[in-house]
Amino acid sequence: MAEKSFESQMERLEEIVRLLERGEAPLSESIKLFEEGTKLSAAMGKLLDKAEQKVTVMQESEQGELVETPFVPEEEV
C-alpha cells in the first residue's frame, strides 16, 4: 500500500478530532478513533523529522559566497 501524504494524514486527523469533539460516537468507536489518531500523529511526526533532516539553509560566507549549511531549529541553538 502506498504511503499517504502528510496532508492527507492531517486531514484525517482533523476529521478524527472533530468526531471525538462532538462526543456522539459510542465508546468503542471513540477508542478506535483515538487509536487511529495516535498512530497518525506518530507517523506524521516521523515525516516531519525526516523533512527537518533534509532542510538546509543558504548562508553568505565572509567571502560573499553562498554556502549550504544544515538547518538547526532555534530550540537547539
N, C-alpha and C positions, 0 to 999 in steps of 0.2 A: 504494500500500500504506500502511496506517495506521501511524503511528509507535508503536512498542512502549513500554509504560510503563517507567519506571525500575525498578520492582520485577520485572517480567518479564525485563528485561535482566540484573538482578542474579542472578536465579535461574539463568538460562542461563550466566552467567559462573561461578557457583559449581559448576554441573554440569561445565563445561569443566575447571575446576581439579581437581575430583575425578577426572575421566577421565585427565587428564595425570599426576596424582599416582600413580595406580595403575601407570602405566608399561606397560600391556598393549596399547595401540594401536600399530599399525605406525608407522614413522617418517613416512610420507606423511600418515597420518591425524593424527598428533600435530602436524605442521606446520600442517595445515588448522585444527585446533582452536586452536592458538596464535594464528594469524592472526585467526580469528573472535573470540577473547578480546581481542586487542589492539584490534580495531575496536569491540567492545562497550565496552571500558574508555574509549576516546576519546569515544564517543557519550555515555556516562554522565557523563563529565567535563564535556562541554558542557551537558548537562541541569542538572548541579549549579551550573555557572557562571550559567546563566540564572536558576535558582531563587534563588541568592545575590543577584543584582541586584534581585530583586523583594522581598526581605525588608526590612522596616522595623522600627524599634524605637520603642515609645511611651515617651517620657520626660516627666517632670514639669518644667515650666518654673519659673522663680523666682516667677512669679505663681500657681502652683498649677494651671496648665492642662496638659492632656496635649498633647504636641507629637510629631508623627511625624517621625522622622529616619532617614536611610539607615543600614543595618546596616554596620558596619565590623568585619571579623574582627580578633581580637586580634593576629594576626600583623602587621597593618598599623598598629596603634596605636602 
